[in-house]
Amino acid sequence: MKKTFLITLSITVLSISGCRETKTETREVIREVEVEAETPPTTENEGIFERAAKEVDKEVNEEIDKKIDDIGNNK
């Protein structure tokens, strides 16, 4: 009888203590960060790749325009 009472008591204590709510503390942290924007490349600070890409892009656009004109004239 003693064992049954102790087992029942321990189960009851465990179930009651397991249902308690725990307090949690939350904090909101706001930080300001300064970000420097990159300056867009200009002719003075462009590298060789940027200048070459612009020339290739210009030539490709001219070829595309020619092909579009050819297709437009065939209709």
Rosetta blueprint (number, residue, H / E / L):
1 M L
2 K H
3 K H
4 T H
5 F H
6 L H
7 I H
8 T H
9 L H
10 S H
11 I H
12 T H
13 V H
14 L H
15 S H
16 I H
17 S H
18 G H
19 C L
20 R L
21 E L
22 T L
23 K L
24 T L
25 E L
26 T L
27 R L
28 E L
29 V L
30 I L
31 R L
32 E L
33 V L
34 E L
35 V L
36 E L
37 A L
38 E L
39 T L
40 P L
41 P L
42 T L
43 T L
44 E L
45 N L
46 E L
47 G L
48 I H
49 F H
50 E H
51 R H
52 A H
53 A H
54 K H
55 E H
56 V H
57 D H
58 K H
59 E H
60 V H
61 N H
62 E H
63 E H
64 I H
65 D H
66 K H
67 K H
68 I H
69 D H
70 D H
71 I H
72 G H
73 N H
74 N H
75 K L
